[in-house]
């Protein structure tokens, strides 16, 4: 996996809030997927999830480096300074839970980057490269959603539970982010249509619960995170904080 090309994307006017939001989304989900190393259900998934994690890490590095030192931003910020949506910080759970999280996020990210790549804003260069990677992430999640949803009674039930459990975190994906020049309403409409189509083909019902509401499922962009995020962040930052200034 190569680091995304950002030719022409970095300017003096890079919006810090948007870069942190997109960068933190990719960084946190990359770490979550990396937690599957050594415990994926089959060897092929060991490789697939690792590759997706590395793609996201490459995106995070570019985005964070646009507004500061990538290592300091990843390893030295406190929890309240992270601007990722709460969806990406949710624990892996079982494999179905990981796939539902990936389906929701990759569908959003693919639609977002396609729109950013078609413009001339500060993220156009990154998006033009990353959209090709994210297309694979989306296809991978869709494949497994169909396989699990339309599989055995147990796989169907697990996939259904996972989709229901994570549904309430999806509304935050479409809250406006300062400096991100996209039509969030149109983005949300396209996302709903796409996800509903996949779930229908997987013989899964579209969850009926709310997608916005309590801060606990919609304020990651403001630095308010769920309990599992604090534990994940401590693990992610442990080595760097234990050996400040070390070179490897």
C-alpha positions in Angstrom: 0.0 0.0 0.0 1.4 3.4 -0.9 0.8 6.7 0.8 -1.9 8.7 -1.0 -0.7 11.3 -3.5 -1.6 14.8 -2.4 -0.3 16.7 -5.3 -2.2 20.0 -5.5 -4.2 19.2 -2.4 -2.2 21.0 0.3 -2.6 24.7 0.4 -2.1 27.4 2.9 -5.9 27.4 3.4 -6.3 23.8 4.5 -9.2 23.8 7.0 -7.8 22.4 10.2 -11.1 21.1 11.6 -11.9 19.1 8.4 -8.4 17.7 8.1 -8.5 16.5 11.8 -12.0 15.1 11.4 -11.2 13.0 8.3 -7.7 12.1 9.6 -9.0 11.0 12.9 -11.7 8.9 11.3 -9.1 7.0 9.3 -6.6 6.7 12.1 -9.0 5.3 14.7 -10.6 2.8 12.3 -7.2 1.7 11.1 -6.3 0.9 14.7 -9.5 -1.0 15.3 -9.0 -3.1 12.2 -5.4 -3.7 13.2 -6.7 -5.4 16.4 -7.8 -8.3 14.2 -4.2 -9.2 13.5 -3.7 -12.8 14.6 -7.4 -13.4 15.3 -9.3 -13.0 12.0 -11.7 -15.9 11.2 -9.7 -17.1 8.1 -6.2 -16.4 6.8 -7.5 -14.5 3.8 -9.3 -12.0 6.1 -6.1 -11.6 8.1 -4.5 -10.1 4.9 -7.6 -8.2 3.8 -8.3 -6.4 7.1 -4.6 -5.6 7.4 -4.5 -4.0 3.9 -7.6 -2.0 4.6 -6.1 -0.8 7.9 -2.9 0.2 6.1 -4.8 2.1 3.5 -6.6 4.1 6.2 -3.4 4.7 8.0 -1.9 6.2 4.9 -4.9 8.5 4.5 -4.6 9.5 8.2 -0.9 10.3 7.8 -1.5 12.6 4.9 -4.4 14.4 6.4 -2.8 14.9 9.8 0.5 16.1 8.2 -1.4 18.8 6.5 -2.0 20.5 9.8 0.8 19.5 12.0 3.2 16.7 13.0 1.5 13.4 12.3 3.1 11.5 15.2 2.4 14.2 17.8 -1.2 14.5 16.6 -1.7 10.7 16.8 0.2 9.9 20.0 0.2 13.0 22.2 -3.3 14.4 22.0 -5.7 13.8 24.8 -9.1 12.0 24.2 -11.1 15.2 24.0 -8.9 16.6 21.2 -9.8 13.8 18.8 -12.5 14.6 16.2 -13.4 11.2 14.8 -17.0 10.1 14.6 -18.1 7.7 17.3 -18.9 5.0 14.8 -15.2 4.2 14.0 -14.2 3.9 17.7 -16.7 1.2 18.5 -15.1 -2.1 19.5 -14.7 -4.9 16.9 -17.1 -7.2 18.6 -17.6 -10.4 16.5 -16.8 -10.5 12.8 -20.3 -9.4 11.8 -20.0 -6.4 14.0 -16.8 -5.4 12.3 -18.3 -5.8 8.9 -21.4 -3.7 9.7 -19.2 -0.9 11.0 -17.1 -1.2 7.8 -20.1 -1.2 5.5 -21.6 2.0 7.1 -18.3 3.8 7.2 -16.8 2.8 3.8 -20.0 3.6 2.0 -19.9 7.1 3.5 -16.2 7.6 2.9 -16.5 6.4 -0.7 -19.3 8.8 -1.5 -17.6 11.6 0.3 -14.2 11.2 -1.4 -15.9 10.8 -4.9 -17.4 14.3 -4.3 -14.2 15.8 -3.0 -12.2 14.3 -5.9 -14.5 16.0 -8.4 -13.8 19.5 -7.1 -10.7 21.6 -6.6 -10.6 22.0 -2.9 -7.7 21.3 -0.5 -8.6 17.6 -0.3 -9.1 16.9 -4.0 -5.7 15.3 -4.5 -6.0 13.0 -1.5 -9.5 12.1 -2.4 -8.7 11.3 -6.0 -6.2 8.6 -4.9 -8.0 7.4 -1.8 -11.4 6.9 -3.5 -9.8 4.0 -5.4 -8.7 2.4 -2.2 -12.0 3.0 -0.5 -13.9 1.5 -3.4 -12.2 -1.8 -2.4 -13.1 -1.3 1.3 -16.7 -0.8 0.3 -16.8 -3.8 -2.0 -15.2 -6.0 0.7 -17.8 -4.9 3.3 -20.7 -5.4 0.9 -19.4 -8.9 -0.1 -19.3 -10.0 3.6 -22.6 -8.4 4.4 -24.3 -10.4 1.6 -22.4 -13.6 2.6 -23.4 -13.3 6.3 -26.8 -11.9 5.9 -27.9 -14.4 3.3 -26.0 -17.3 4.9 -26.8 -19.6 7.8 -29.5 -18.7 10.4 -26.7 -17.9 12.9 -24.7 -15.6 10.5 -28.0 -13.9 9.5 -28.9 -13.2 13.1 -25.4 -12.0 14.0 -25.3 -9.6 11.0 -28.8 -8.3 11.9 -27.8 -7.6 15.5 -24.6 -5.8 14.4 -26.5 -3.6 11.9 -29.0 -2.7 14.6 -26.4 -2.0 17.3 -24.3 0.4 15.1 -27.2 2.2 13.4 -27.5 4.9 16.0 -23.9 6.0 15.3 -24.5 6.7 11.6 -26.3 10.0 11.8 -23.1 11.8 13.0 -21.4 11.0 9.7 -23.6 13.6 8.0 -23.3 16.5 10.5 -21.6 19.5 8.8 -17.9 19.8 9.3 -16.4 23.3 9.0 -14.2 23.4 5.9 -15.7 20.3 4.3 -17.5 21.7 1.3 -20.1 19.1 0.4 -23.8 18.8 0.4 -24.3 16.7 3.5 -28.0 16.2 2.9 -27.4 14.8 -0.6 -24.6 12.7 0.8 -26.8 11.2 3.4 -29.6 10.5 0.9 -27.1 8.6 -1.3 -25.7 6.7 1.7 -29.2 5.6 2.8 -30.1 4.4 -0.6 -26.9 2.5 -1.0 -26.9 0.9 2.4 -30.6 0.0 2.1 -29.9 -1.7 -1.2 -27.1 -3.8 0.2 -29.1 -4.8 3.3 -32.1 -5.8 1.1 -29.9 -8.0 -1.1 -28.5 -9.6 2.1 -32.1 -10.3 3.3 -31.5 -7.9 6.2 -34.0 -5.3 7.4 -32.9 -1.7 7.4 -32.7 -0.8 11.2 -35.7 1.3 12.4 -34.0 3.0 15.3 -32.9 6.7 15.5 -29.7 7.7 13.8 -29.2 10.9 15.8 -30.1 12.0 19.3 -28.1 11.6 22.5 -24.6 13.1 22.7 -23.3 9.6 23.3 -24.1 8.7 19.6 -23.3 12.0 17.9 -20.7 14.2 19.4 -17.4 12.7 18.4 -16.7 15.7 16.2 -16.9 17.8 19.3 -14.5 15.6 21.2 -17.0 13.6 23.2 -16.3 9.9 22.9 -17.7 6.6 24.1 -16.0 4.7 26.9 -14.2 2.1 24.7 -12.3 4.9 23.0 -10.4 5.9 26.1 -9.1 2.3 26.5 -8.2 2.0 22.8 -6.4 5.4 22.8 -4.3 4.4 25.9 -3.2 1.2 24.1 -2.5 3.0 20.8 -0.4 5.8 22.5 1.4 3.6 25.1 4.7 3.0 23.3 5.2 6.5 22.1 4.4 8.0 25.5 6.6 5.5 27.3 9.7 6.4 25.2 9.4 10.1 24.4 11.8 11.3 21.8 13.1 7.8 21.0 14.2 6.9 17.5 13.9 3.4 16.1 
